[in-house]
Amino acid sequence: MASQLFSTKSPDQLLHESETPERQMKRTLSAFDLTALGIGAIVGAGIFSLVGTASAGETFSSKIKTPLMNFIIAGLTGSDVQLGRPGAGPALVISLMLAAVACAFAAFCYAELASMIPVSGSAYTYSYATLGEIFAWIIGRDLILEYAMGNMAVADSWSGYFIKLLALHRRAIAHC
């Protein structure tokens, strides 16, 4: 049983299984569709909402929204509790550049794996081929959680924009 959990599949076996008719996928998306999906996944709403507050900081009027770390720092230093978080300022650009370099290295890793195992799949398929079934299962569940969390953050951000738009619209109607 334990040996089956850690068993891997060779690239030849993955290729052979992907060639069976019941596993063939139909190509329905055009290059434009794939490009739009990629840009949408990359951009999301995070860059619109987080970059501004990360560089300028964010203050809260309530202690309820204040992170626990601010209370810990205030307790250790004897200072007042800062309601919110300080801005990163120009350091934000450096952190974005470091993130871009890390993303480029991850892209190189995926390109290398995709050239070695040319089947449709993602981290699940690559982990199955290299680490084993149990790690592939764990990574598959992690991917589901990752996409769910990302979608929640984007939905929260866009709903905040929509609420602000409605408030602006209500104010504009009230001034007319």
C-alpha positions in Angstrom: 0.0 0.0 0.0 2.7 2.5 1.0 4.7 1.7 -2.2 1.7 2.5 -4.3 1.3 5.9 -2.7 4.9 6.8 -3.6 4.9 5.2 -7.1 5.6 7.4 -10.0 4.7 7.2 -13.7 7.3 7.4 -16.4 7.0 10.1 -19.1 6.4 7.3 -21.6 3.6 5.9 -19.6 2.0 9.3 -19.3 2.3 9.9 -23.0 0.8 6.4 -23.8 -2.2 7.1 -21.4 -2.8 10.5 -22.9 -3.1 9.1 -26.4 -6.1 6.9 -25.6 -9.3 8.3 -27.3 -11.3 8.7 -24.1 -8.6 10.9 -22.6 -8.2 13.2 -25.7 -9.4 16.7 -25.2 -11.0 18.7 -27.9 -9.5 22.1 -28.8 -12.2 24.7 -28.5 -10.4 27.8 -27.3 -8.7 30.1 -29.8 -5.4 31.9 -29.3 -7.3 35.0 -28.4 -9.4 33.1 -25.8 -6.2 31.7 -24.2 -4.5 35.1 -24.1 -7.6 36.7 -22.5 -7.7 34.0 -19.9 -4.0 34.3 -19.1 -4.2 38.1 -18.8 -7.3 37.8 -16.6 -5.6 35.3 -14.3 -2.5 37.4 -14.0 -4.1 40.8 -13.6 -7.2 39.9 -11.5 -8.2 42.7 -9.2 -5.2 42.4 -6.9 -3.0 44.9 -8.6 -5.8 47.4 -8.6 -6.6 47.2 -4.9 -3.4 46.1 -3.2 -0.6 48.2 -4.9 -2.1 51.5 -3.8 -2.7 50.5 -0.2 0.7 48.7 0.0 2.6 51.8 -1.2 0.6 54.4 0.8 -0.4 52.4 3.8 -3.9 51.9 5.1 -5.4 53.2 8.3 -8.5 51.8 10.0 -10.9 53.7 12.2 -11.5 50.6 14.3 -9.3 48.4 16.4 -11.3 45.4 15.1 -9.7 45.5 11.7 -6.2 46.2 13.0 -3.9 43.2 12.6 -2.8 41.4 15.8 0.8 42.2 15.1 0.2 45.9 15.7 -1.1 45.1 19.2 2.0 42.9 19.9 4.4 45.6 18.7 2.7 48.2 20.8 2.8 45.9 23.8 6.5 45.2 23.4 7.6 48.8 22.7 5.1 50.6 25.0 3.9 52.8 22.1 0.4 53.4 21.0 -1.4 50.9 18.8 -1.1 51.9 15.1 -4.6 51.5 13.6 -3.7 50.1 10.1 -0.4 49.4 8.5 2.4 51.6 7.3 3.1 52.1 3.6 6.0 50.4 1.8 6.7 53.4 -0.4 9.4 52.9 -3.1 10.3 49.4 -1.6 7.2 48.1 -3.3 8.8 48.4 -6.7 11.8 46.3 -5.5 9.4 43.6 -4.1 7.5 43.6 -7.4 10.8 43.1 -9.3 11.8 40.3 -7.0 8.4 38.6 -7.5 8.8 39.0 -11.3 12.2 37.2 -11.1 10.7 34.4 -9.0 7.8 34.0 -11.5 10.3 33.8 -14.4 12.2 31.0 -12.6 8.9 29.2 -12.0 8.1 29.6 -15.7 11.5 28.1 -16.7 10.8 25.1 -14.5 7.4 24.6 -16.0 8.9 24.9 -19.5 11.5 22.3 -18.7 9.0 19.9 -17.3 6.6 20.5 -20.2 9.4 19.7 -22.7 10.2 16.4 -20.8 6.5 15.4 -20.3 4.5 16.8 -23.2 1.0 15.9 -22.0 -1.8 18.2 -21.0 -1.6 18.8 -17.3 -0.1 21.0 -14.7 1.7 20.6 -11.4 -0.4 17.5 -10.7 0.9 15.7 -13.7 4.5 16.8 -13.1 4.4 15.8 -9.4 2.9 12.5 -10.3 5.8 11.8 -12.7 8.5 13.0 -10.3 7.3 12.6 -6.7 4.6 10.0 -6.7 0.8 9.5 -6.3 0.4 10.8 -2.8 2.3 14.1 -3.5 0.3 14.5 -6.7 -2.9 14.1 -4.8 -1.8 16.7 -2.2 -0.7 19.1 -4.9 -4.0 18.7 -6.7 -5.9 19.6 -3.6 -3.6 22.5 -3.0 -4.2 23.8 -6.5 -8.0 23.7 -5.8 -7.5 25.7 -2.6 -5.2 28.1 -4.3 -7.7 28.9 -7.1 -10.5 29.2 -4.5 -8.5 31.7 -2.4 -7.5 33.7 -5.5 -11.1 33.9 -6.7 -12.3 35.0 -3.3 -9.7 37.8 -3.2 -10.6 39.0 -6.7 -14.4 38.8 -5.9 -13.9 40.8 -2.7 -11.9 43.4 -4.5 -14.4 43.8 -7.4 -17.3 43.9 -5.0 -15.6 46.7 -3.1 -15.2 48.6 -6.4 -18.9 48.0 -7.3 -20.0 49.3 -3.9 -17.9 52.4 -4.3 -19.3 52.9 -7.8 -22.9 52.7 -6.4 -22.1 55.2 -3.7 -20.6 57.6 -6.2 -23.7 57.1 -8.4 -26.0 57.8 -5.4 -24.1 61.0 -4.6 -24.2 62.2 -8.2 -28.0 61.6 -8.3 -28.4 63.5 -4.9 -26.5 66.5 -6.3 -28.7 66.8 -9.4 
